[in-house]
């Protein structure tokens, strides 16, 4: 099959459209799936005890709310995300949990942050979507106090995240029109190369940069697997163009590829990431 190249994705349109809608609709499932990553960053916040915390690409708020619980009262916490839909959900969750977290809609690449306003910035899978990563990290750095800390988690390569690419690869033979993802475009695996990420941060003026591999053992309930495969990732977006019967037929062909991850009532989801740390 010849790869079909696709134009760069309009990230604001994507995250204020189908992807944002899906992440809001599947918030509880995704929070449970990626809980080990959120806990990892929240624990780092608890150890650092910053007075002013920024979450970049906060989504529906799971990580920043967990971090705010670690900080307790008195912390100034802001979550920023490009998706109005996800920000609205995050605000409702913060109000329900009575946590003093502020949320603002905006792209961290160009958001007008106050200068030297934060001691620490965190991100769970929120830094791989910038159109200009150097400009984005420079803007975030300008919002940090001197020696302020950045701690982000981003995906390593697609090759190292077999689970995350299983659906796409399994569907390819029966959906030859599926476009091939551009590995260097903004997206899930845009930070696959640690050397590339190091260059972004260095050019943006960060120092004491440490990029280390970190693996997480995530899980899904087995009954949730079909829902996850049908809605998440490139295949989920692609399947939206088909009617329910066609989607069901395609999923019936794709789901057996996940059998090796299933152990009774649990689907094991190993994920390979980078732990990215730096100082302003």
C-alpha positions in Angstrom: 0.0 0.0 0.0 1.3 3.5 -0.9 1.2 5.9 2.0 -1.1 8.9 1.6 0.4 12.0 3.0 -1.8 14.4 4.9 -1.7 18.1 5.3 -0.8 19.5 8.8 -3.7 19.2 11.2 -5.3 22.4 12.4 -4.8 21.8 16.1 -7.3 24.5 17.4 -10.0 23.0 15.1 -9.1 19.5 16.1 -9.2 20.1 19.9 -12.2 22.3 19.8 -13.9 19.8 17.5 -13.9 16.0 17.4 -10.8 15.3 19.5 -11.9 17.7 22.3 -15.4 16.2 22.2 -14.1 12.7 22.5 -11.7 13.6 25.4 -14.6 15.2 27.3 -17.0 12.3 26.6 -14.4 9.7 27.6 -12.9 11.7 30.4 -13.4 9.1 33.2 -12.0 6.3 31.0 -9.0 8.3 30.0 -8.3 9.6 33.6 -8.3 6.0 34.8 -6.1 4.8 31.9 -3.4 7.5 32.4 -3.7 7.8 36.2 -0.1 6.5 36.7 1.2 9.5 34.6 -0.9 12.0 36.4 0.2 10.6 39.8 3.8 10.7 38.7 3.6 14.5 37.9 1.4 15.3 40.9 4.0 13.6 43.2 6.7 15.7 41.6 4.7 18.8 42.4 4.2 17.6 46.0 7.9 17.2 46.4 8.8 20.6 44.9 5.9 22.4 46.7 5.8 25.4 44.3 3.7 28.4 45.3 2.6 29.0 41.7 2.0 26.1 39.4 1.2 26.1 35.6 -0.2 23.0 33.8 0.4 23.2 30.0 -2.2 21.5 27.9 -4.2 20.6 31.0 -7.1 19.0 29.1 -10.0 18.1 31.4 -7.9 18.8 34.5 -6.9 15.4 35.8 -3.2 16.1 36.4 -3.5 19.7 37.7 -6.3 18.8 40.0 -4.3 15.9 41.4 -1.3 18.3 41.8 -3.5 20.9 43.6 -4.6 18.2 46.1 -0.9 17.6 46.9 -0.3 21.4 47.4 -3.3 22.0 49.6 -4.5 25.5 50.4 -2.4 28.6 49.5 -1.1 27.5 46.1 -1.8 29.5 43.0 -2.6 27.0 40.2 -3.4 27.7 36.6 -4.3 25.2 33.8 -4.1 26.3 30.2 -5.5 24.4 27.2 -6.4 25.1 23.6 -9.7 23.3 23.9 -12.6 25.3 25.2 -14.6 22.1 25.7 -12.0 20.5 27.9 -11.5 23.7 29.8 -15.2 23.9 30.6 -15.1 20.3 31.9 -12.0 21.1 34.0 -13.7 24.1 35.6 -16.7 22.0 36.6 -14.5 19.4 38.1 -12.5 21.9 40.1 -15.7 23.5 41.4 -17.1 20.1 42.4 -13.9 19.2 44.2 -13.7 22.7 45.7 -10.1 23.1 44.5 -8.8 26.6 43.9 -7.5 26.0 40.4 -8.0 28.5 37.6 -8.4 27.4 34.0 -7.9 29.5 30.9 -8.4 28.7 27.2 -5.3 29.4 25.2 -2.3 28.1 23.3 0.8 28.1 25.4 2.8 28.9 22.3 1.4 32.4 22.3 -0.5 32.8 25.5 0.1 36.2 27.2 1.4 34.8 30.5 2.5 37.3 33.2 6.3 37.5 33.3 8.0 35.5 36.0 4.7 34.3 37.4 5.3 30.6 38.1 7.7 28.5 40.1 6.9 25.2 38.2 5.3 24.1 35.0 4.1 20.6 34.3 2.5 18.9 31.4 1.0 15.4 30.8 1.1 14.8 27.0 0.5 18.5 26.3 3.7 19.7 24.7 3.8 17.7 21.5 1.3 19.8 19.6 2.9 23.2 19.1 3.4 24.5 15.6 6.7 26.1 16.8 8.1 24.2 19.8 11.0 26.6 20.3 8.6 29.6 20.4 6.3 27.8 22.8 9.0 26.7 25.2 10.5 30.3 25.1 7.1 31.7 26.0 6.7 29.3 28.9 10.2 30.0 30.1 9.4 33.7 30.2 6.5 33.0 32.5 8.8 31.2 35.0 10.7 32.8 37.9 14.5 32.4 37.6 15.4 28.7 38.2 11.7 27.8 37.8 11.2 24.1 37.0 9.7 22.5 33.9 8.6 18.9 34.3 6.7 17.3 31.4 5.9 13.8 30.2 5.7 13.2 26.4 5.5 10.0 24.3 8.6 8.3 23.0 8.4 6.8 19.5 5.5 5.0 17.9 7.9 2.0 17.6 8.2 1.9 21.4 4.5 2.3 21.9 3.1 -0.8 20.2 -0.3 -0.7 21.9 -0.9 2.8 20.8 -0.3 1.9 17.1 -1.9 -1.5 17.1 -5.3 -0.3 15.9 -3.8 1.8 13.1 -1.6 -1.1 11.9 -4.4 -3.7 12.1 -6.8 -1.5 10.1 -4.3 -0.5 7.4 -4.8 -3.6 5.2 -8.6 -3.1 5.1 -8.6 0.7 4.9 -6.0 1.4 2.3 -7.1 5.1 2.0 -6.0 5.8 5.6 -3.3 8.6 5.5 0.1 7.9 7.0 0.9 10.0 10.0 3.8 12.5 9.6 6.2 11.6 12.5 7.6 15.2 12.6 4.3 17.0 12.6 2.6 18.1 15.8 1.0 15.1 17.3 1.3 12.2 19.8 4.8 11.1 18.7 6.3 14.4 17.7 8.8 14.2 20.5 10.0 10.7 19.7 13.6 12.0 19.4 15.0 13.1 22.7 17.8 15.0 20.8 15.1 17.0 18.9 13.4 17.8 22.2 16.7 18.8 23.7 17.3 21.2 20.8 13.9 22.8 21.3 14.5 23.5 24.9 18.1 24.6 24.5 17.1 27.0 21.7 14.3 28.3 23.9 16.7 29.3 26.6 16.2 26.5 29.2 19.1 25.0 31.1 19.9 21.9 33.3 17.9 19.9 30.8 17.4 16.2 31.6 15.4 13.9 29.3 15.1 10.4 30.6 13.0 7.4 29.4 10.2 6.4 31.7 7.7 3.6 31.3 4.2 3.4 32.8 2.1 0.3 33.3 -1.4 1.5 32.5 -4.6 -0.5 32.3 -8.1 -0.5 30.9 -11.1 -2.7 31.9 -11.5 -5.3 29.2 -15.1 -4.2 28.5 -13.8 -0.7 27.7 -11.4 -1.8 25.0 -13.8 -1.6 22.1 -14.9 1.9 23.2 -11.3 3.0 23.4 -10.3 1.7 20.0 -13.4 3.0 18.3 -13.0 6.5 19.5 -9.3 7.3 20.3 -6.3 8.1 18.2 -6.1 8.5 14.4 -8.3 5.4 13.8 -11.0 6.9 16.0 -11.0 10.1 14.0 -10.9 8.2 10.7 -13.8 5.9 11.7 -16.1 8.9 12.3 -16.8 9.1 8.5 -18.4 5.6 8.5 -21.9 4.6 9.5 -22.4 2.5 12.7 -22.6 -0.8 10.7 -19.4 -0.1 8.9 -17.6 0.9 12.0 -18.7 -2.2 13.8 -17.4 -4.4 10.9 -14.0 -2.6 10.9 -13.7 -3.0 14.7 -14.5 -6.7 14.5 -11.5 -7.0 12.3 -9.2 -4.8 14.4 -10.0 -5.9 18.0 -8.4 -9.3 17.8 -5.0 -7.6 17.3 -5.3 -6.6 21.0 -5.7 -10.1 22.4 -2.1 -10.3 23.6 -2.7 -7.3 25.9 -5.8 -8.9 27.6 -5.6 -10.7 30.9 -9.1 -11.6 32.0 -10.9 -8.4 33.0 -7.8 -6.2 32.5 -6.2 -4.8 29.4 -2.5 -4.1 30.0 -1.4 -0.9 28.3 2.4 -0.4 28.5 3.4 3.1 27.5 6.9 4.5 26.8 7.5 8.1 27.5 10.2 10.8 28.2 10.4 12.5 31.5 11.5 16.0 30.5 13.0 18.4 33.1 14.6 21.7 32.8 15.2 25.0 34.6 14.4 28.6 33.4 
